[in-house]
Amino acid sequence: MAGILSCLFAVGSSLAADTNVPTGTLTVNRDLLRVGTKSQLTWDINYPAPAVTSVIDIVPPNIIKPKKDLTMKVRVLGASFQESILSFLPVEVMMSKNNGGWTRVFYGFQNLVLPNLVVSSTSVKKGDTINLGGRGYRDGSWLSLYNTAQTTKNLVMLKNGDRVPNEVPALNGNSIESFLRPYMDTTTKKVKIGERDVILLMELGQTDPNNSGFDLQDLVILVTFE
């Protein structure tokens, strides 16, 4: 019996190092058995939740390609694009499918943001090419559109468990925007969202990552695949 348990625990230890396989424990109700008696074994198995990459590919830099037919839902978590502490500026969220034209899925100010509201629900098919982007409006014109087809530091896509970029002041809990707090673990500095979600952080007003205003919190959107 001891030999069997040793083998089982050895297998369990090796599997525990791989986050893509079930893990768990095996409990025996007694250490010694008399001839003719039986022990009771209790199993506790934890099945890993599939990561978002089980349903989409993320093609560099951040282009989304579904692996199956899905519904893609977009929510705006925050639009903290400001002219001053008390004055917010408008932003818009744009989407393009299969390299077609850009379509607006959200326009507004921070005070119009409802984080639980789905601003876009779109059917996407296996192999579609999906790009998302955002930009801000200032001094009478739209600024640059930062999107997932670009290699730029102004837009970052993160999955559950990814480390938060240093530019986001999650490293300083006093500076992180309130709308972003529920989605960031300020202790581990990692993202905490659903396993079928990605979150996009955008800096709309600054182009220099060394500038104190470059915090990737001007526009934050959550994308869910169902």
N, C-alpha and C positions, 0 to 999 in steps of 0.2 A: 504493500500500500504506500509506504513511504517513497519507494522508487517511482511509482506512478505519479504521486503528487509532485515530486521533484521535477519530473519531466514536464508536467503541466505548467508549473510555475516558471520553468525555464522558457517554455514556449510563450507564456504570457509576457515575460519580460522582454523577449525579442520583439513581440508584436507591439508592445507599448511604445517602442521607439519609433514606430511607423504610425503616423496620425491618420493614415488612410484605411486602417483595418479596425475591426471591433476590438475593444479591450474590456477587461473586467476582472472579477475575482471569483475564486472558488473556495467555499467555506465548508469544513467538515465538522460535524457536531461532536465528535469524540476523537481522542488521540489513539486509543487502544481498543481492539475488538476481541471478544471471545469467539471461539469457534461456534458457528451457527448464528451469530448475530450480524446485523447490518448497520452500516452508518448512513447518515443522511447528508447528502451533498446539496449545497445551495449555490446557485449560479447568479451572478450579477453582471450582465453584459451591457456595455455601452456602445451603441452604434454611432460612428461619426457622422455628423451632418455634412451633406455634400457642399463643397465650396461653389462659389458662383461660376468658377471656371469649368464646372461640370455641365453647365448649360450654355455658356458663351466662351468664345475665344476673345482675348484682348490682344489685337495685333498692334505692335509698336507703331506710333507712340502710344495711342490709347483708343484705337478704332475697335468698335464692338462688332463681333460677328456671331450671331446665334448658332448654336449647334443643333437646334430643333425649333419648330414653330412655337412661338411664345407670345405673351402679352407683355409689353414694356410699359411700365408706369413711371412717370416723372413727378417728383415733388420738389418744391422749392423750400429749403429749410431756412435760408436767410439771404438778405440782399442788403448787406451793410456797406453799400457804396455811398460815401458821404462827401459833401462839400465842406462841412464843419461838424462839430460834435452834435449839433441840434438840427442839421439840415441834410437830409438824404437826397440822393439823386436817383433817377430811374435806371433800371437795368432791363435787359431782355434775355431770355433763354431761347436758343435756336436749335433746330434739329434738321439733319439731312439724312435721307435714306438712299442707298445705292448711288451715291455721288450726284444726287439730284440737287435742286435748289434748296436754299435754306428756308425753313418755315418757323415762324414765331410760335412758341408754345407758352410763353409767359412774358408779360410786360408789367412793370409796376415799381413801387417803392417798398421799403422795408415794412411800412405800416400796413401794406396790403398782403403780406406774406402769411399764409396759413399752412404750417408745416404738414398737417395731415391731409391737406387737399391735393388730390391728384390733378395736376394741370394738364397732363397729357397721358392718354392710354392708347397705345398703338399696337396693332398686330404686326409682328415681325416674323419672317420666315427663315428657315435654316439657310445660311449662306448670305443673308442680307448684310450690307455694309451700313452701319449706323454711326453717325457722328453727332456729337452734341457740343454746344458752345455757348458763350455768353459775352456780353459787352455792356458798357455803361455809357450814359449820355451826359456830356458836360460841355459847357460853354457853347451851346447851340449846335452841337454835332455829336454823332456817335463815335466813340473811340474804337480801337481795334477789336475785332471779334477773335477771341481766343477759343480754340476748339480742339477736339480730340484727335484731329488729323495732323495737328502741328506738333513739332518738337519745341516746346516752350516751357519755361519755368512758371509761367503765369497760370497754368492749369495742371492740377495733379489729380489723378484718379487713384482711389484707394479701395481695397477690399477689406473685409472683416479680418482683424488681426494684423493688418499692415501697420508699420510704424509711422507715426505722424511726422511730416517733414519739420525740420528745425525752424523753418520760417513761420510755422503756425505757433502762436504763443500758448499752445497747450502745455509747453514746458514752463509757462508762468501762468498759473491758474487765475491770476488777477486780470489777465489781459484777454483771455479767450472769450469770444462772444457767447452770450447766454444760449443762443440757438444752437451752438455747436457742442456745448458741454455734454448733452445726452449721448452724443455719438463718439466721444473721445474719452479714453481712460487716462486721466492726467497723472496717474501713478505709473502705469506701464508705458505710457506714451503711445498707445496703440488704438486703432480704430475699433469700435464695437458697434457693428451693424449686423443685419441679417445675412444669412449665408447665400441669399440670392440677390444681394444688394451690392451696388457700388456707389461711392460718394465722390462727387467732383468738387474740389476746392478751387476757387478762381480769384486771382488778383487782377482787378480791372483798371486801376488808376496809376499803378507804378510799374516800371519796367526794370528797375534795378533791385535785385534781391537783397542788396546791402542797405537799401533805404529802410528807415524805421517804419514806414507806412506799408511796406510789402509784407502782408500777413496772410494772404490767401483766404481772406474771409469776406471779400467784397460780394461774392455770390457763391452760394453752396447749394448743390442740388443732390437729391437722392434718387437713384434709378433702381427700380425693382423689376425682376423678371419672374413671370408666373406662367 
